[in-house]
């Protein structure tokens, strides 16, 4: 893998910040459209909406988000075998821009086929996303040699870009649709996607060199003596097992974390005293706490991992920390429920909610960017983007489970729900700590200092 060493910024290759910018605007585009999709569908046709029922809109939204997390599996495989990552990102970006601008077409242009045009736009977005999403993350990993301990920090910085994009999206697209109508929101999303593409087209060659230009399977075959695809070795199979085990824990984490989005949203709306003096804090603002905490805490954690050097905890331990952090967040919610003492008319302090979102965010930072980083360390080169797709697939399953739990839980009452999730998270964390040595062995040195790696290679050859 040859690198284009065009210097570093904040101790990382400049290519990281190019990918950070590409992803920031792509996520801006995605979240802008996500913020207004259901509102546009359910809005009465006089205001330029489609006038669907809430149930129809939510059901479509569920199918859409499911496909958005599923198509990266296919997109990753196509990139690994045929297109290469760079070409996949450009094609995916173009398709997504077409999708957003299709959604933004004024009704005067698309009537009487407004709904057909809407589906066409969504289809472009889903296919484009499948080509884009797994490959941009894999390229971040490609900036670093095996064993480079800056990789977790790099993904944490990259993750910050995602959250700046989502924070800006709600504000900009939300304001635009409120002032100029829904189509203006979709237009903002389209422009976001164009920015992302332009950054990639103009600067990729300078800052990424030839990273992502050759399909991974081709690069991999060239390294083999036979010049062809080889079957998976024992080391590669073990490393894939680690990804699969970690995916299971990821499902537990997100199923709890996403619960928070629904349950805690309702909790902030109905049971929280949101008054500061005479000002009532809008419930929706609590949703911005998570990206806000990420933008503040991500650089702190990224530099902490680098500072710890050889003492830096390994991925399974970081995942366990994420589980304990999730549990702490729900412990804050248990505090709120206890303050109510079973009396649903009592309003609780908003500090409980702020604390819960804070701990959840720390958990997310110990799990999500670390997981992305881990997949790029462990996946065999020829399956790199495919495994990244599988990782996003685990998110899709978790979102589905979260919805199922959320919809059935009305009977139990908040205390039981919050405690149940907290206990499950603690058990998962303890399990991870118990499994961590086995998982590290299966990684075969993908997460150890360089001295261990030479020993590892010698024993493997022996």
N, C-alpha and C positions, 0 to 999 in steps of 0.2 A: 504494500500500500504506500504509494509515494505521497508525500505531503507537500503542500505549497506553503513553505514557511514565510508568510508575509508578516512575520512579527507577532507579538502578543499584546493583549490588552487586559489589564487586571490579572495578569498571570495565566491567561487562557489564549489559545489561538484566535486570531481575529475572525476566522471562519465561524466560530461559535456565535458571534454577535450578528453575523450575516444571517445565520439560520434562526437566531432569536428574532430578528426583524421580520423575516419571512413568516415565521409562525405567529408572531404577534398580530400581524394584519390578517392572516388567514383565520385566526381565532376570533378576531374582531368581527370579521365577516360572518362567521358561524354563529356567534352569540348575538349579534345584532339581529340576524334573521330569527334566531330562536326566541329572542325576547318578544318579538311581535307576531310570530306565526299564529299562535292560538287566538290572540286578540283579533287579528285580521280575519281569521276564519269565522269567528263567532259574531263579529261586528255586523250590525244590520246593513243591508245592501245600500241604503240611502247614503251612508258615510263611506261607501266604497269598499265595504267588507263583503264576504261571501254569504253571511247570514246562516251559517251552520249552527246546529245545537252544540252545547258544550261537550256532550258525550262524543259526538262525531269528531269534533275537533281534537279532543284529548286522545281518542283512539287513533286518529291519523298521526298525531304527535308521537305517540308510543311506537307506532310502526316506523315512523321516520327515524327516531333516535336509535331504535334497534338496528335498522339497516345501516345507519351511520357508523355504528360500532362493529357491524358484521363485515361490511365490504372491505375494510383494511386487510382481512385475511386473503381475499382474492387479489387485491391490489399489491399486497406484499409479495405474493407468489409470482405475479406477472413481472414485477420489478426485479426480483431475484433471478428470474430465468430469461427474460426477454429485453425489457426496456432499460434496465439500470435505474438507480434512484433519481438521478437528476432529471432525466427525461420524464419519468413518472410524475414528478412534482410539477413540472411545467405543464404537461398535458392535463393533470388533475386540476391545477390552478385555472387553466383556461376554461375547462368544463364548468368549474364552480362559478367563475365570473359570468359565463353565459347563463348559468342557472339563476344567479342573483338578478341579472339584468332582465331575464325573462319574467321573473316575479315582479319586477319593477315596472313592466310595461303598463301604461295607463289603460283602464277598462275601455276607454273609447277606441283603443287599438285592437284589443283582443275580444271584445264582445262580438257575438254571443258565445264565444268559446273560452270565456274567462277561466272556468274550472279546468278545461283541458290544458290551457297554457300554464296554469298553476302546477298541474301534475308534471308537465314537461320540465318546468323549472326545477321542481324537486328531484326529478330523476337525474338531471344533469348534476345537481348538488351531491346526490348520493354516490354516483359513479366517480365524480371528481374527488370527493372526499376519500373514497377507497384507495385511489392512486396516491393521494397526497399524504394522508395521516401517518401510515406506518413508516414511510420512507424518510420523512424529515427527521424523525427521532433516530432512525438508524444512522443517518449521516452525522448526527452529533457524536455518536459513539465512534465513528470512523475517524474523527479528528485526533483520537488518542490511541497510542500504542497499547498493546496488551500490558496490563499491570500498572498503567499510569494512574496514580491515586488522585489525579485531579478530576477524574471522570464523574464521580458522584456530585462534586461541586458544580461541574459544568451543566449537568442535567437540572440541578437546582436553580441555576441562573436561567437556563432555557425555560424552566417551568414558570419562572417569574414573568417571562414574556407572554405566556399563555394567559396569565392572570391580569396583566396590564391590559391585554386585548379585551378580555371579558369585562373588565371594569369600565373601560372607555365605551364599549359597545352599548351597554345598557343606557348610559347617559346620552350618548350622541344619537343613536338610532331611536331611542325612546323619545327624546326631545323632538327630533325631526318628524317622527310620525304624529306626535301630539300637535305640532304646529302646522305641518304641511300635508298630513294624511299618510296612510299606511305605505303607499308606494314610495314615499320619500325615505322611509326606513329601509326598504329593500334596496333603494338606490345607494344609500350609505354603505350597505353591506357589499354591494357590487364594487364600489370604489375601494373599499378596504381590500378586497380580493385583488384588484388591479395593482394597488401599492405593493402587495405581497409578491405578485408576479414580477413587477418591474425591479424590485430589490434583487430577486433571484436572477433575472436575465442580465442585469447590468454588472453585478458584482461577483457572481458565483465563480467565474473563471479566475478572477484575481485572488479571491480569498479561500477558495476551496481546492484550487488546482484540479486534479483529475479525480477527486473523491466523488463516488457515486456515478461516474460516467460509464463504467463497464458493469454489466450485470454481475451480481455476486457469484452466480453459478459458474459463469465463464472465468472469473478471477480465480475461483476455487479449483476448477478443473485444471487451469494452467499450472497450479502449484503441485498437482499430483504427478507422480512419475508417469502414469499411463496417459495423462492429458485428458482424462475423462472423469465423469462423476464417479466417486467411490462410495461404497455403502458406509453408513455411519459407524465410526469406531466406538469402542467401549467408553472412552472419555466423553465423546460427543453425546452418546446415549445417556450417560450419567448426568451430564449438564442439562440435557433436555428434561430429565426427571425433576431436577431442581426447579426449572421454570414452571413445570406443571404443579408441583407441590406449592410453590409460592403463589401461583394463580388461585389455588383454593383459598389461601388465607386472604388474598386480595378481595375475593368475593365476600368473605365475612366482613372485612373492613368497610367496603363500599356499601354493603347492605345496611350496615349500621349508620354510616356517614350520611347516606342519601335519605335515610329515615328522617334524619335531622331536618333536611330541607322541607319535608312535608310537615312532620309533627311539630318541629320547633317554630316553623313559620306560623302555624295555627296558634301555637302557644304564645308567640310574641304578639299576635293579633288580639287574642281573647283574654289571656290570663296574666299579661305583664303590665305593670304600671310604667307607661312610657312617657310620663310627664317629667320634663326638666323645667322647674319653675312653672311658667304658664304655657310652655311649648310642648306639644305632644309629638314625640318622635314617630314618623311613619313606620309601620311594621316592615315595609319593604326594605327600609334602610339596613335592617339587620342582615339581609342577604348579601350586602356589600362588605360585611365584616370579614368574611372568609378571604376574598381576593385582597382586601386591604391588609390583613394580617400576613398573607403570603408575601406581598410585595415588601413588607417591612422585615419579616423573619427570614425569607429565603437567602438574602445575602449574608445574614449573620450565621445561619447554619452552614451555608456553602463554605465560608471561611473557617468555621469551626472544624469541619471535617478535614480540611487541608492542614490546619494548625495541629490537629491531633496526630498527624503523620501515621506512624506505625501503630499508635494506640487507637486509631479510628475503628469503631465497631464494624463488624461485617454486616452484609445485607440481612441475614436472618435476624440478627440482634436489633438492627434498625427497624425491621418489620415488627418485632416484639415491642419495641418502644412505641411504635405507631399504635399498636393495639392498646397498650396501657394508657396512652394519651387519649384515645377514643373513650376508654372507660372513665378517665378523669373528667372528660367533657360531659359524659352522661351523669357522673357523680354530681356535677353542678346542677344538672336538671333534676336529679333526685332531691337536691337541696331545695330547689324551687318548689317541687311537689310537696315536700315536707312542710315548707313554710305555709303552703295552702292548708295543710292538715286535713285534706279530704273535703274542704269547703271550696267549691268551684267558683264562689263569688269573690274570693280573696284574690287580689292582684299581687303578684310577686315582684321582687326587685329585678330590674333589667340587668343588674350586675351578674346574676346567675347565667343569663343568656350570653352575655359578652364573654364570660369565663368559658362557657361551653364551646362557643365558636373559636375561642383562642386555642383551647386544647385540641379541638378537632383539627385545626389548621396545622399545629405542630405535628400531629399524627400524620396528616396528609403529606407534609414535607419529609417525614421520615419514611414514607412508603411510596408515594407516587413517582417522584423523580428518581428515587433510589431503585425502584422496580424497572423503570425505563432503562436506567444505566445498567442494571444487572442483566437484562435481556440482551443488550449489545455485548456484554462481556461473555455470556454463556452460549448464545445461539451459534451453531456452526455457520461459517461465512455464507454458505449457499442457502441457508434458511433464515438469514438474519431478519429480513423484512416480514417474512411469513410469521415468524415467532412474535414479532412486534404486533402483527395483526391478531394473533392468538391472545396476546396480553390485553388488547382492547376488547376482545371477545369476552374476557372474564368480567370487564366492566359492564358489558351489555347484560350478562346474566345477573350481576349484582343489582343493577338498576331494576330489572324485572322482579327479583326477589323482594327488593325494598318496597316496591309498589304493592306486591302481594301482602307482605306483613302489614304495611300501612293501611290497606283497605279492610283488613280483618280485625283491626285492633280496637275499634271503637268501644267494645264492651269492657276491656281490661282496666281502663283508667291510666293516667299518666305515670303514676309511681311504678306500677307493675311493668310497664313498657320500658321506661328508662332503666330500671334495675336489671331487667332481662337482658337488654343490650349490653349494659356495663359488665354483667357477669360473663356473658358469652365472650366479650372482648378480652377480659382478663384470662379466661381459660385458653383462648387462642394464643395470647401472648406467652403464657407459660409453656404451652405445647411447642411454640417456635423456639423458645430458649432450650428446651429439652432436645429438639431436633437439630439445633444449629450445627453441632459438630459433624453429624452425619451429612448434612447439606453441604458444609464446607468441604468435606472429603469428596463428595460427588462433584464439586466444582473443579477438582483437579488443578488447584493453583490459579484459577482465574481471579481469585481475590486474595492473593498473598503477596508479601513483599518479594522483590526480584530475587533475593538470595534463596528463598524457599523454592522459587520456581525452577532454579537449576537442579536442585535436589529432586524435585517432582519429576522433571524431564528424565533425569538419570534413572530413577526407579522405574519409571514407565518403560524406558528402553530396556532395562534389565528384565 
